């Protein structure tokens, strides 16, 4: 029996790690490198060349990718005609980040604007159908200020 301690959360991982199913996961990795400065950590192709697992890092967070395998129920947002999930990214300079992502092929779905909660915020869709919100914190807002402003702008 091995009594050596094994950390249940691998080094470099966080508690929550999204896994994206993509029609063309290898192409998605290349897009995320160009658009989001992702770093490829590894990939595992299956016998047919499709990726059965891949890992990239964006900033300090990991993201898993896999090709579509409809026979296993693994289908991406292009098949389902959209995604109900949005992945949020905090970045140093959201304006530069969005410009880079659009040049790489992302589509702006909500233009950047300064929001009442203190972020400069916008939304994108990548060429694989996944939704991303992106932001940089631009000012501190107290919970009370946020609540008052939320009442004014939304309800």
Secondary structure, 3 states (H helix, E strand, C coil): CCCCCCCCCCCCCCCCCCEEEECCHHHHHHHHHHHHCCEEEEEEECCCCCEEEEEEEECCEEEEEEECEHHHCECCCCCCCCCCCEEEEECCCHHHHHHHHHHHCCEEEEEEEECCCCEEEEEEECCCCCEEEEEEECCCCCHHHHHHHHHHHHC
